[in-house]
Amino acid sequence: MHSGCYIKSPLARRTLEYADPRQPPQLPPTPIARVLVVEDNKDVIDIFRLVLPPNGYELAAAFDGIQGINSAMFFRPHIIFLNLQMPRMGGHEAFPILRRLPGLSNTKIVMISGYSLIGEFAQKIGADGFYHYPLEIRKLLIDIPRLLASPT
């Protein structure tokens, strides 16, 4: 049972809980890492949204390479998941720009695609990893800490 002040609302038929003013405010936990997903498919972004924040990751999303570059400059992600093919600017075009951005030299960039040879392509351009659709959530949650721990 929580301590604090309770107000019963007959209109809403629920109980509202307020913080105990005698206790220090509870700050949100520090995220494990900041993750940027650059992906034009909203369903894929939703998968990341459902999985990463509840597991302690701060998440931002962009819908093409141009938005991804702009987001990366301000969000300063630890990991970027970058789709290979998107409108306006694909991951293959955004990748070299992201690699050269000041302050992102330690950022891991992982390519994602349905392209069957994504692994070879990711290795050729120097990406830190790759995922082939469909994404395997368990593998993703295991691989992210490994990526964070790996040297750049």
Buried (B, 14 or more C-beta within 10 A) or exposed (E): EEEEEEEEEEEEEEEEEEEEEEEEEEEEEEBBBBBBBBBBBEEBBEBBBEBBEEEEBBBBBBBBBBBBBEBBEEBBBBBBBBBBEBEEBBBBBBBEBBBEEEEBEEBBBBBBBEBEEBBEBBEEBEBBBBBBEEBEEEEBEEBBEEBBEEEE
